[in-house]
Amino acid sequence: MNVPAIVTLPAIFGNIDIYLFDQLLKGRIREGMTVFDAGCGAGRNIEYLLKAGVTVYGADISAEAINQVRQLALQENQEGTNQNFIVADLADLPYPDESFDVVLCSAVLHFAKDEQHFRSIVQELWRVLKPGGMLFSRLSTTIGMAGKLQQVNERQYQMPHGQVWFLADEALLREMASFLPADFLEPLKTVLVEQERSMTTWVLQKQ
């Protein structure tokens, strides 16, 4: 039996978030779906999706990042998709209600300005998600970090790398899920990165 070499995997999947890859393995992102990447950056999480029969949209506050992801779409022979990638504030998206089967938001929500901004972004992502759809988010939180970070304001913490991040806690994530309302597709899963940060995977389904 011929087994493809492991070294070919990056050529297929790019630099996709391993926890998003897990959702692919579970069949929650499939050919024919429409996916929105909120805070898409240069497209690290959608490179494979562009090849896999998924209609991909993305938004980012950085014009430079959007130019890069548009080039990525062209490289993957996704002609005509430039308009799918836009510069936008995630708290004010130009899409109709219930536009997407899946909304991705990886390593973005901890850049919220404050709790109100955080809530506004999550509610806006929820608005554009179809009933039964999945919100996949990874964000830095306070889970497992008690006493390890310097708090500078309400839910804002000085991070070891120098930036100030907005860090939700478990209570806020659960309260937001109840408010939306949402079902948990996965239990909260948190990875501690040395003494630097914790990254929590928050996967919800719209009722």
Order of alpha helices (4+ residues) and beta strands (2+ residues): alpha-alpha-beta-alpha-beta-alpha-beta-beta-alpha-beta-beta-beta-beta-alpha-beta-beta-beta
